[in-house]
């Protein structure tokens, strides 16, 4: 038998042992109670939301940085006009 074949056999035999060690380690990381699990999920969701807000803020900054002065004025004017139209629409519904 070649030495590379022997090494492969040893690795194949050790693979389930290594995998089982990792799975027991991961089981210790899981929260014991429902409250702990919800706290952990809330914390993760909060982090995701913060990252999303940061990304949105950065995209907003980049968008405005790419616009020309005339385009900025036009966009702001259209936005104000749309707000007024929406406000009038809401007033008419009530």
GROMACS elastic network, one bead per residue, 0.5 to 0.9 nm:
[ bonds ]
;  ai    aj funct       b0    kb
    1     4     6  0.84262   500
    1     5     6  0.66393   500
    1     6     6  0.70922   500
    2     5     6  0.53130   500
    2     6     6  0.65635   500
    2     7     6  0.88764   500
    3     6     6  0.50836   500
    3     7     6  0.62497   500
    3     8     6  0.86706   500
    4     7     6  0.50900   500
    4     8     6  0.62189   500
    4     9     6  0.87079   500
    5     8     6  0.50904   500
    5     9     6  0.62680   500
    5    10     6  0.87239   500
    6     9     6  0.51208   500
    6    10     6  0.62843   500
    6    11     6  0.86616   500
    7    10     6  0.51402   500
    7    11     6  0.62055   500
    7    12     6  0.86272   500
    8    11     6  0.50533   500
    8    12     6  0.60928   500
    8    13     6  0.85863   500
    9    12     6  0.50828   500
    9    13     6  0.61787   500
    9    14     6  0.86038   500
   10    13     6  0.51243   500
   10    14     6  0.61467   500
   10    15     6  0.86063   500
   11    14     6  0.50530   500
   11    15     6  0.60103   500
   12    15     6  0.52596   500
   12    16     6  0.77708   500
   13    16     6  0.67711   500
   13    17     6  0.77345   500
   14    17     6  0.52587   500
   14    18     6  0.62422   500
   14    19     6  0.86368   500
   15    18     6  0.52260   500
   15    19     6  0.61120   500
   15    20     6  0.86345   500
   16    19     6  0.50193   500
   16    20     6  0.60722   500
   16    21     6  0.86380   500
   17    20     6  0.52227   500
   17    21     6  0.63679   500
   17    22     6  0.88766   500
   18    21     6  0.52192   500
   18    22     6  0.65195   500
   18    23     6  0.89155   500
   19    22     6  0.52482   500
   19    23     6  0.64058   500
   19    24     6  0.89619   500
   20    23     6  0.51041   500
   20    24     6  0.64046   500
   20    25     6  0.87096   500
   21    24     6  0.54363   500
   21    25     6  0.63899   500
   21    26     6  0.88404   500
   22    25     6  0.51221   500
   22    26     6  0.62769   500
   22    27     6  0.87895   500
   23    26     6  0.51264   500
   23    27     6  0.63375   500
   24    27     6  0.51302   500
   24    28     6  0.67754   500
   25    28     6  0.55172   500
   25    29     6  0.70835   500
   26    29     6  0.52885   500
   26    30     6  0.70202   500
   27    30     6  0.55585   500
   27    31     6  0.88598   500
   28    31     6  0.78962   500
   28    32     6  0.89969   500
   30    37     6  0.78823   500
   31    34     6  0.75125   500
   31    35     6  0.85885   500
   31    36     6  0.57034   500
   31    37     6  0.54920   500
   31    40     6  0.82296   500
   32    35     6  0.86201   500
   32    36     6  0.69116   500
   32    37     6  0.76101   500
   33    36     6  0.53505   500
   33    37     6  0.63840   500
   33    38     6  0.88011   500
   34    38     6  0.61514   500
   34    39     6  0.85322   500
   35    38     6  0.51573   500
   35    39     6  0.61054   500
   35    40     6  0.85400   500
   36    39     6  0.50337   500
   36    40     6  0.61041   500
   36    41     6  0.85992   500
   37    40     6  0.50569   500
   37    41     6  0.61478   500
   37    42     6  0.85308   500
   38    41     6  0.50145   500
   38    42     6  0.59703   500
   38    43     6  0.84493   500
   39    42     6  0.51034   500
   39    43     6  0.61181   500
   39    44     6  0.86264   500
   40    43     6  0.51271   500
   40    44     6  0.62393   500
   40    45     6  0.86331   500
   41    44     6  0.50534   500
   41    45     6  0.60654   500
   41    46     6  0.84693   500
   42    45     6  0.50599   500
   42    46     6  0.60276   500
   42    47     6  0.86118   500
   43    46     6  0.50633   500
   43    47     6  0.62889   500
   43    48     6  0.87127   500
   44    47     6  0.51413   500
   44    48     6  0.62528   500
   44    49     6  0.86313   500
   45    48     6  0.50371   500
   45    49     6  0.60773   500
   45    50     6  0.85478   500
   46    49     6  0.50839   500
   46    50     6  0.61523   500
   46    51     6  0.86585   500
   47    50     6  0.51003   500
   47    51     6  0.62529   500
   47    52     6  0.86097   500
   48    51     6  0.51376   500
   48    52     6  0.61397   500
   48    53     6  0.86429   500
   49    53     6  0.61325   500
   49    54     6  0.85831   500
   50    53     6  0.51179   500
   50    54     6  0.62058   500
   50    55     6  0.86248   500
   51    54     6  0.50852   500
   51    55     6  0.61519   500
   51    56     6  0.85644   500
   52    55     6  0.50797   500
   52    56     6  0.60792   500
   52    57     6  0.85355   500
   53    56     6  0.50432   500
   53    57     6  0.60593   500
   53    58     6  0.85316   500
   54    57     6  0.50907   500
   54    58     6  0.61338   500
   54    59     6  0.85680   500
   55    58     6  0.50865   500
   55    59     6  0.60979   500
   55    60     6  0.85496   500
   56    59     6  0.50565   500
   56    60     6  0.61228   500
   56    61     6  0.86506   500
   57    60     6  0.50539   500
   57    61     6  0.62637   500
   57    62     6  0.86675   500
   58    61     6  0.50842   500
   58    62     6  0.61625   500
   58    63     6  0.85225   500
   59    62     6  0.50696   500
   59    63     6  0.60177   500
   59    64     6  0.86838   500
   60    63     6  0.50829   500
   60    64     6  0.63681   500
   60    65     6  0.86069   500
   61    64     6  0.53406   500
   61    65     6  0.61204   500
   61    66     6  0.87596   500
   62    66     6  0.62688   500
   62    67     6  0.89004   500
   63    66     6  0.53951   500
   63    67     6  0.66958   500
   64    67     6  0.53033   500
   64    68     6  0.83476   500
   64    72     6  0.72515   500
   65    68     6  0.80381   500
   67    70     6  0.80786   500
   67    71     6  0.59139   500
   67    72     6  0.61068   500
   68    71     6  0.51554   500
   68    72     6  0.62011   500
   68    73     6  0.87352   500
   69    72     6  0.51492   500
   69    73     6  0.63674   500
   69    74     6  0.87140   500
   70    73     6  0.51829   500
   70    74     6  0.61948   500
   70    75     6  0.86264   500
   71    74     6  0.50218   500
   71    75     6  0.60403   500
   71    76     6  0.85341   500
   72    75     6  0.51749   500
   72    76     6  0.61289   500
   72    77     6  0.84945   500
   73    76     6  0.52448   500
   73    77     6  0.60628   500
   73    78     6  0.85815   500
   74    77     6  0.51103   500
   74    78     6  0.61240   500
   74    79     6  0.85322   500
   75    78     6  0.51602   500
   75    79     6  0.60963   500
   75    80     6  0.86649   500
   76    79     6  0.50176   500
   76    80     6  0.62125   500
   76    81     6  0.86023   500
   77    80     6  0.51853   500
   77    81     6  0.61890   500
   77    82     6  0.86397   500
   78    81     6  0.50040   500
   78    82     6  0.61008   500
   78    83     6  0.85852   500
   79    82     6  0.51257   500
   79    83     6  0.62259   500
   79    84     6  0.87263   500
   80    83     6  0.50655   500
   80    84     6  0.63057   500
   80    85     6  0.87068   500
   81    84     6  0.51570   500
   81    85     6  0.62530   500
   81    86     6  0.86287   500
   82    85     6  0.50417   500
   82    86     6  0.60684   500
   82    87     6  0.84997   500
   83    86     6  0.50899   500
   83    87     6  0.60505   500
   83    88     6  0.85846   500
   84    87     6  0.50523   500
   84    88     6  0.61683   500
   84    89     6  0.85377   500
   85    88     6  0.51559   500
   85    89     6  0.61187   500
   85    90     6  0.86743   500
   86    90     6  0.61871   500
   86    91     6  0.86340   500
   87    90     6  0.51767   500
   87    91     6  0.62631   500
   87    92     6  0.87107   500
   88    91     6  0.50790   500
   88    92     6  0.62012   500
   88    93     6  0.87514   500
   89    92     6  0.51820   500
   89    93     6  0.63913   500
   90    93     6  0.52289   500
   90    94     6  0.68508   500
   91    94     6  0.56094   500
